[in-house]
Amino acid sequence: MTAGALADLKILDFSTLLPGPFASVMLADMGAEVLKISSPAKGDLVTDGKPECDDFELTANHMWLNRNKDTLALNLKTPEAIKIVKELVASYYEVIEQFRPGVMDRLGLSYEVLSVINPKLIYCSVSAYGQTGPARLQAGHDINFLAKSGLMSYSGRKEGGPNLWGTQVGDLAVSLYANIAILAAVNYRRLTGEGQYLDVSMFDGLIPFNATAGISYLMGASQPTCESMMLSGGSAYDFYETADGKYLAVGSVEPKFWENLCEVVGAPHYAHAYVFTPQTLEAKCFIAERFKEKTLDEWMLELEGRDCCVEPVLDMNQCFNEDEHVKERELIVELDVDGKSVRQYALPIVFSKSKPCYRHVGKHIGADTEKTLLGLGYSKAEIGKLASRGVFD
């Protein structure tokens, strides 16, 4: 088997919920050796809960987000656990942590402390609002980051206001930023021999998600509002209901795509009104009424091969199980767990050589505790004594 692209990385992962674990599962899929450090007594809103299937003891999130990782159970409130982490850092060169600012410092596991043990250490802190600034200690979830970033001020309807997303945009974005930062720091270490500290924030990561609207405002344009811009409902770029209560997504903003769509819906007289003309909203209302005259399947037959940037709004079954493109790209993978199949997301990157490997699903917390400590030189008797003192709780 070809070595993973990141087979030389050894990562201690102290993260919880979605951001840090999603970052580290991608790194693990690419070959990094990830040791997840968790306290069994401390709950995790994302990975805990009742398993979705009676055939498995763990939740789908736990099996996915802890895929390819070893797991060490430690109660970081005990001095013995802190000692173990410091021993591990001598041979692990990357750390991901997701506590509130100051927590790792109070535990005695700050970058300043651990980098003395391993000067080449890359230490990535993932947090809500960053390690500095007046909001740094505030709690927050994705809806808060989206609101504070300005994104939601123009994402919705004039009459209804902001729209909820069905997923955690900031959480997922910061995972990608964290991995970019870690890999950039790995290259910097290769060039200079030096490790460094990385401060990555969910809120910070959403600021550039304002993209063209935000950069235009910074250069003097007026503030965007709901249904005032090409992408916020001010053009034909939108969702449209069909006769059977399903929806089409229309992205026909370039002239050639819009002209093709107008031909399909029988509105060639609106071909010039693709974006921001006096007739744009009139044209939008016209095609909205036309789409309601046929079912989604009927429209998809008419749109086939017409090159006009229109797609159906799929549910998960249609996307994960029926879509031929998803199948061809192998975006869903199957892992074997004691003879039973577990389906998960694949790493969405295609490598020509260093292909990702899906070795195992997430394990029970602490499954590798004894193996890890034996590797550090602890005897089974010493491990038993540590267990009796609650070090692994």
C-alpha positions, 0 to 999 in steps of 0.5 A, a space after each residue: 500500500 502506498 504511504 499516505 501523503 501525511 504519513 510523517 505527521 504525529 498529532 495529539 488531538 484534544 478537540 471535541 464537537 465538529 471543528 477540530 475532529 473534522 480537521 483531524 479526521 481529514 489529516 488521518 485519512 491522508 495518513 497522519 498518525 492521530 491520537 485522540 485524547 478524551 475524557 470518558 466522563 466529559 460529554 460531547 454534544 456531537 459524538 455522544 447519544 443513542 446509536 442510530 443503528 442497533 447493530 452498533 454501539 457507537 453513534 454515526 458521528 463518533 465512528 466518522 469523526 474518530 475514523 483512523 484515530 487511536 484513542 487515549 482516555 485521560 482526565 486532564 484534571 489529574 497531575 498524572 494525566 498532564 505528565 503523560 501528555 508531556 511524555 507524549 509530546 516528546 514524540 508527537 510534533 503537532 497538537 490540535 486543541 479546542 478549549 476556550 482560551 486559557 484552559 490549556 494554560 491553566 492545565 499546564 499544557 500551553 504552547 509555551 510549556 510544551 514547546 520547551 519539551 519539543 521545540 519543533 512542535 506545531 500547536 493549533 488552537 481552534 476556538 470560537 472567536 480567537 485567542 485575543 480580542 474582547 469576544 475571545 472568552 464568549 461562548 458561541 455556535 455556528 448561528 452566532 458566528 454567521 450572525 456576527 460576521 455580517 453574512 446573515 444581514 443579506 442572506 434571506 428574504 426581505 419579508 422573512 429575514 435571515 434563513 437558517 442553514 441546515 449545517 455548521 458553516 463556520 465549524 466546517 470552514 475552520 476545519 479547513 483553515 486549521 489544516 491549511 495552517 498546520 500544513 503551512 507550518 509543517 512546510 515552514 518547519 521543514 524550511 527553518 527547523 522551527 515549530 510555531 503556534 497557530 490561532 484559528 477562529 470560527 468567527 475569523 474564518 467567516 469574514 472572507 466568506 462575505 466574498 465579493 459583497 464584502 470586498 465591494 463594501 470595503 471599497 465603498 459600495 453600499 451595504 448589501 441587503 436581502 434580495 438586493 444582489 445577484 446571489 441574495 435573491 435580486 436576480 433569477 439566481 434562486 430556488 423555484 418550486 415545481 408542480 409536485 412541491 419540489 424545487 429547482 436551483 437556477 444558477 443561470 447568471 451568465 448570458 449564455 446560460 440564461 438564454 438557454 433557460 429562457 428558450 426551455 421555459 418559452 420566454 425568449 423575450 426575456 433573454 436580455 434580462 438575466 441580471 439587474 435590468 428593469 425586467 429582471 424581476 418580471 422575468 423571475 416571476 414569469 419563470 417561477 410561474 412556468 416552473 409550477 406548471 410541470 413536475 420536477 422530473 418533467 422539467 429535468 427531462 426538458 433541461 437535459 443537455 441544455 447547459 443552463 446551470 439548473 439542478 434539482 434540490 436533492 434529498 439525502 437519499 437521492 444524493 447519497 444513494 441514487 446520484 450517478 456522479 456521487 457514485 462515480 466520484 466515490 464520495 461515499 465509502 463503506 468500512 467493515 465493522 465486524 462483518 457489518 457495513 458502515 457507510 461514511 463520507 469519503 475524503 473529498 480529494 482525489 490523489 493520483 498516488 497518495 490515496 486516502 486510506 480508511 483503516 477503521 471507524 472511530 473506536 470506543 474512547 480509551 481503546 488504545 490507552 494501555 497500548 499507548 502507555 506501554 509504548 511510553 514504558 509504563 508497566 501493566 501494574 503502573 497502568 492499573 494504579 493510574 486507573 485506580 486513581 481516576 487518571 483515565 476517567 
